[in-house]
Amino acid sequence: MSPSPTTRAPAPPPSPRALLTTRLGHLAMAMLVVELLAGMQTYINQTVLPLLATDLDARDSYGLVTAAAQVPAFLTMPLGGAMLERWRAGALMTALTALLTAGAVIGALAPTIWAYILGEVLRGLAAGALATVSMGVLVAGMPDAWRRLYAAAGSAMWVVSSLIGPAYAAALSAAAGWRWALVGYLPVLVAARAAMAREAAGLRVGGDDGAPWIPALAMAGGVGAIGAARASGPWFWPMAGLGMALVVGACARVFPAGSLRLARGRGAAVGTLAWLCSLYFTIDLVVAPAAHDALGLGPGAIGWALTTAGVCWSVIAMRCGARPARDPGLLRRRTALAGIAFASGGTLMIVALAGAAPWWCLHAGFGVLGAGMGLTNQDAWLRVITAPEIDDGISQARAATSAAVASSAGAAALATLITAAVAPTTAGVEARLLVPVLIVLVVGLAATPLLARRMD
């Protein structure tokens, strides 16, 4: 890594004074504000998805709308590490933030679903690279103590975003329409990204892996193949199978060797993180349309479901991020408790969507599911981005790319597949299709402790 303002002198230990008076502290604060807004954006997108689909007459296109941002994001996300090796982080962030803003504005002004998709494509191109660039700044620009602080404080930001994000989206959508909900927060996001770019202006990330063009194209093409075919058509399942194969193959090339077979250490951490995020975020992305279409809930009730899960996840993750499970015994206990949370919370969600329990059981179950993520996600993520004492040959750029892709790629492919499969017509999500799929996803999440054992 090239010298930068954040790395020339020995890093001060984290403290309120260091947070306010040092460039490293300013960088951490800027990243936390971005984390807050990223969390809000997640809840905003989930809350307005059924609203924009209804307004633009596209309730049979959930998969296409989901893929519109995901495909370009996974074209640029694997390339983010190579970008960091070539250009400085500050300049990259400035250019990518401008592109992201343009995409959001185009989407908010869209008169048709195709115009909205154009905006999502631009936003996705920027967001994919920004995810890896931000991860690279964290890996190369912050010492271990500051990373642990960021993990804990970042979870606190998600507590705040889970409280205000759905409320913001629901209130603004009801008062002014979903279009304003998509852009109302943009001035704050631009200011936070500009501050982050300024503090990371001189930062370069170490690595000599080169640009993974073939995996990037395969990953984007795989997600695109899944989203391109309508679930009611004869080519949907062949395209879905091809798309999933491309995404898995691309991940095998992008991740450190042995990650998909859970090679002990950081490889297993990458594989576990990918498994965990793929299953959880697929459920997460289908909750809003399922609650709207299958249970008939409005934006307010949908927002509370998302808030419940977000708060439960974030509150527990604050503790786990501040005190990572370095001891194998503690790691096993945490992940075992998470497995119980996944099984019990998922069961509550399933019976609610099947009509065998009141609608609020969806909220309760999703909250318990979020608690399971809080118990597992931080430990896996910190293991991916933190180099061990004995060099394992994984560069800073590879670690940053792996963390970003593992957190997103599988979820993008699987969520695109599931959202299309359970909503094959303009009627939207059908409970008879969703319930068996949800059972499979919950069983997979409950098995996470078996994978996590190899991270120690």
N, C-alpha and C positions, 0 to 999 in steps of 0.2 A: 504494500500500500504506500502510495506516495505521501510525503509529509503534508499535513493539513493543519489548519488552525486548531482543530480539536485534538491533535495527536503530537504536536511538537514537544510539549512539556508533559511531565508526569500528570496523569489525570487526578484531579481532586476527588476525594470520596464524596458520595452523594450526601447532600445536606440542603436545607432550605437556602442557606447563603450561596452555596455553589450553584443551585438551581437558578438563582436570580442574578448572579454576578459573573458567571463564566460562560464562554461560548458553548461548552459542552452542555451546561444547564439550559441555555437558550435553545439549543438543538433539541434537547429532550422535551422541553415545553412545547416547541413547535410540532414535534412528532405526536405528542399527546393530543394536541388540538386537532390535528389531522385524523388521529385515531377516533376521536369523538365524532367528527363529522363523517368519517367513513362508516361508523356504526349507525349514525342517523340515516345515511344514504341507504344502507341495507334495509332498515325498517321502512323507509319511505318507498323504496321500490316494491317491497312486498305488499305494503298497504295499498298502493295505487294500481298494482297489476290488474286485479279484477275490474277496477273502475275504468281504466283506459281501454281494456279489452272490450268492455261493454260499450263504451262511448264510441270506439272506432270499429265496432262490429267485428271483433276478432276473438270471440270467446273460444273458437275452435283452433286458435293459433297460439296457445300458451307456449307450446314447445318452440315455435318459430320466434316468438318474442324473446323467450329466454335465450335462445341460441344467438340472437342478433348481437347481443353484447358479449356473449361468451366466446364465440368463434374468433373475432379479432383480438380479444384479450389473450387467448391462448396461442395466437400467432406471435404476439410481442412479449408475452411473459417469459418464455424460455430464452428469449434474446436479451432480456434485461441485464443479465450478468455480463454478456459480451459488450453491451453498451457501456456499462460501468467501467470495463477495462479500457475502453477507447476514449470516452468523454468524462468530464468531471460531473459529479452528481448534481451540483447546483444548476448548471446549464441544462442538463437533461430534464430536471424537474420543471424548470420554467417553460420549456417548449411543450412538454407533455401536459402541463396544467392548462395551457392555452387551448390545446386540442380537446381536452376533456370538457372544458367550458363550452366550446363551440358545439360539441355533440349534445350536451345537455340542453342548450338553448334551442337547437334544431328539433330535438325530441319534444320539448314543451310547446313548440309552435306547430307541431305536425297536424295537418288536416286529415291525413289518412294513416293507416297502419304502416304503409310502406315508407312514408316520410319519417314516422317515428323510428322505424327500423334503421334508416340512414343515420339518424342521430345516435342511436345505440351503437352502431358500428364504429363511428368516430370516438364515442366515449369509451368503447371497449378497447380500441387500439391504444388509447392513452392509459387507461386503467391497468391493463396488463403489464405494460412496461413500468408504470409507477409502482406497482406492487413489488416488483423485484428490485427496483432502484431504492425504494424505501427500506426494504429488507437488507440490501447491501449497506446502506448507511448505518443501520443498526448493528450489523455484523462487524463492519470495519471501523466504524466511527465511535463506538461505545465500548468501554471496558466491561468486564463481566458484572461488576457491582452495579453499574448503571443499567445494564441489560435487565438484571433482576428487578431493579426499581421500575424500569419501563414496563416489564411484564405485569407487575402488580398494579402500577398506576394506570396502565392501559386497560386493565380489567375494570378499574374504577370508572374510566371514561365510558366503557360499555354499559355500566350501571346507569350512568347519566343518559347516554344515548337511548338505552332501552326504555327509559322513562319519558324522555321528551321526543324521541324520534317518532314513535307511533302516534303520540298525541299531536305533534306538529303536523304530521301527514294527514291524520283524520280531520283535525280542525281546519286546516287550510283547504283541504279537498272539499269539505262541506261548505266552507264560507266562500271560496273563490274558484274551486275546481282543482282537479288533479294536476293540471298544467303548472299552476303556481307552486304547488308542493314540490315539483321537480327542480325548480330554480330559485326558490326563495332563500335558500341557505348558501348559494354560490358565492356571494361577496365575501363571506367569512372564510369559505374554503380557499378562495384565491389568496386572501391575505395570509392564511396559515401556511399554504404551500410556498408563498413568496418568502416568508420568514424562514422556513425550513431550507429552502434553496440558498438563502444568504448565509446561513450558519454552516451549511455543508459545501460551500462554494469550492473549497480547495481539495475536496476528498476524492481520492481514487481508490478503487477496490482491487485487491490482488487476485491474480488468476491467469492461467494461460490455456484455458480450455477451448477457446475459439467460439464462434457463433454457431449454435446447433440448429442450422437451417432446416435440415430434414426432420428432426423431431418437432420443431416448431410448426412446420407445414402439416405434418401428420397429426399433431394435436389439434390444430385449428380445423383441419379437414375432417377429423373424426367427430368433433362436436358439431360441425356443419352438416355432416352426413346424417346424424341423428335428428337434427332439427329440420332438415330439408323435406323429409317425407311426412305426409299426414298419417296419423295413426289409423285412419279409416281406409287407407290405401293398401294395395297388395305388397308394396315395396318397403313398408315401414320396418318390419322386423329384420329383413336382410340388411337394410341400410343401418339399422340400429346395431346389429351384430358387427358389421364392418367398422362402424364408427367407434364402438367400444374397443375393438381390437387395435385400431390405430392409436387411440388415446393410451391404452395400456402399454403398447409398444414404444410410444414416444416417451412415456414416463420412465420406462426401463433405460432409455438412452440418456435422459436428463438427470435422473437420480444417480447418486453414487452406486458403484457396483455392489450388487447383493441386496439392495434395498427391498426389492419385491419378494425376495426369499427370506427376508428378515434376518440378514447377517447381523450377528450380535454387535451392539454398540450403536453408532449413529445411523448405520444402514437400517437397523430395526426401528429406530426412532422415526426415520423418514417413512418407512412402510406403514408403521402404526398411525402416524399422523395422517397419511393419505387415506387409509381405511376409515379412520374415525371421522374425518371431515367429509369424505364422500357420502357416507351414510347419513350423518346428522344433518348436513346442509341440504341434502335431498329432501328429507322430511321437513326441514325448516322452510324450504322454498314452496312446498306444496300446501303448507298449512293455510295460508291466506286464501288461495283459490278454493281449497276444499271447504273452509269455513263459510265462504261466500256462496259457493254453488251448491254444496251438499247440505249444509246446515242453515243456509239463509241468513247468516249473520251480516251485519253492516260494518262500516269502517271502524266505528268505535269499539265494538266487541272484538273485531279482528286485531285491532291495535293492542288491546289488553292481553290477548293471547301471546302476541309477540313480545310484549313488555314482560310478562310473567317469566317466560323462558330466558329472556335476556338478563333480567335481574338475578334470577337464580344462578345462571352460569357465571355472571360477572362477580357477584359477591363471593362465591366460593373460589373462583379463579384468583381473586385478589390475594387471598391467603396462600393458595398453592404457588402463585408466582413469586411471592415474597419469600416463601420457604419451600424451595424445590425439593422433591423427594430424591435426594442423593443416595439415601440408604435403600438397598433393594427390598428390604422388608416393608418399609413405609410405602414404596412404590407399589408393591403387590397389594397392600391393604387399601390404598387409595383406588386402584383400578378395580379391585373386587367390589368395593362399595359402588363404584361407578356402574359396573355391570348390573348390580341390583337395581340401581336407579333407572338405567336404560330399560330393563325388563318391565319394571312396575309402571314407570311413566308411559312407556309405549303401549302397554295394555290398556291403561285408562284412555288414551287417545283413540285406540282402535274401537273400544266399546262405544265411545261417544259418536264416532263417525259411522258406526254400524247402526246407530239409533237405539242402542240398548242401554244408554245412560244419558243423563241430562247434558246439554251442550257445554256447560261449564267444566265438565270432566275433560274436555279437550284442553282447556286452559291449565287445569291442574296437572294433567299428564305431561303437557309440553313443558311446564315448569320443572317437573321432576327430571325430565329428559335433559333440560338445560343444566340442572345441577350435576348430572353425570358428566357433561362436557367440562364443567368447571373443575371436576376432580381429575380429569385425564389430559385435556388439551394442553395446558401450560407445561406440564412435565415433558410431554413429547416434543413440543415446539422448542423449549429451551435446550433440550438435548440436541436438536438438529442444528441450531445456530451457534452453539458453544463448542469450541474446539477442545478435545480432551488433552490432558497433560502430555500423553504420548501421541505424536503426530500420526493421524490416520490417513494422510494424503488427500484430504478433502479441502479444496481451496476456499477462500472467502466467497468468491463469485459463485462457485458450485453450491456452497451451503445456502447462500441467499436465494439462488434460483430454486433449489430443492424445497426450501421452506415455503416459498411463494406458490410453487406448483403443487406441492403436496396438500396445501391448505385449500386449493381451489379446483384443480384440474378434474379429479374424479367426480367431485360434486357437480361441476358444470356438465360433464357428459351424462352422468346418471340422472341429474335433475332434469336435464333436457329430455331424456328418454322417458322418465316417469311422468313429468307434467304433460307430455304429449299422449302417453299411453292411457292415462286415467281420464283424459278429456278429449275423446275422439270426435265429438260433435259440438255443435253450437250450444248445446245444453250445458257445456262446461264439465266440471269434475263429477264423475259418477261414483257414488259410494261403493257400489258392487264391484267396481274395478279397483278402487283405491284400497279397500280393506285388506285383501290378500297381499297386495304389494307392500303395504305398511307392515304387515306381519313379518315378511321376509326381511325388511330393513331393520326392524326392531331386534329380531333374532341375531342379525349380524352385529349390531351395536353391542348387544349383551355379551357377545363373544370377544370383545376388544381386550379384556384382561389376559386372554390366552396369547395375544400378539405382544402386548406390552411387556410381558415377562422377559423378552429378549433384549429390551432396551438397557438393562443394567449391566 
